[in-house]
């Protein structure tokens, strides 16, 4: 189903309001343009049919006028021949033809009024179509511009974030290296103390064993 369902919807429409409410203005305005173009074709096709009917009515009206004149002449002829009954019958036919003419004229006037209204609607519709097409070009340009700006900004943002993470990783690696070096020195000092204590314990054990051996052999100092 189109954006508009009747020509009056288009004629009375406010493009700004429609586009402001649209989630995808570019898509909506293309649908509007398509609907307007389709409606223009329909209105013009209808106008062509109305004009054709109008011409047919004009021919029928002309024929009825000619027939009425003919029956008027017959009524006069009959009355001239003292045939009042035939004159009356002829006038009755003429009256019926006149009634048909009146009906056709009313229809002709209605078609004429419809054509005037259609002409006014087409003028408004063409103006709105031109406006919509100019909006389409502007919207497409704005959409492309916004998309390109977004891509550029996204690219710059991504590069900055990536660069920030890279720098942060480099700092972490540098800190890890520094901490590693410090720990190496600490480990070196810790190992020296352990070895010294172990050596002290070993010396103490040897001295204790030597003292015990001397005592056993009576070689006390």
Secondary structure as the mmCIF struct_conf table of DSSP 4:
data_model
#
loop_
_struct_conf.conf_type_id
_struct_conf.id
_struct_conf.beg_label_comp_id
_struct_conf.beg_label_asym_id
_struct_conf.beg_label_seq_id
_struct_conf.end_label_comp_id
_struct_conf.end_label_asym_id
_struct_conf.end_label_seq_id
BEND BEND1 UNK A 3 UNK A 3
BEND BEND2 UNK A 5 UNK A 6
HELX_RH_AL_P HELX_RH_AL_P1 UNK A 7 UNK A 11
TURN_TY1_P TURN_TY1_P1 UNK A 12 UNK A 12
HELX_RH_AL_P HELX_RH_AL_P2 UNK A 15 UNK A 21
BEND BEND3 UNK A 23 UNK A 24
HELX_RH_AL_P HELX_RH_AL_P3 UNK A 25 UNK A 80
TURN_TY1_P TURN_TY1_P2 UNK A 81 UNK A 82
HELX_RH_AL_P HELX_RH_AL_P4 UNK A 84 UNK A 217
TURN_TY1_P TURN_TY1_P3 UNK A 218 UNK A 218
#
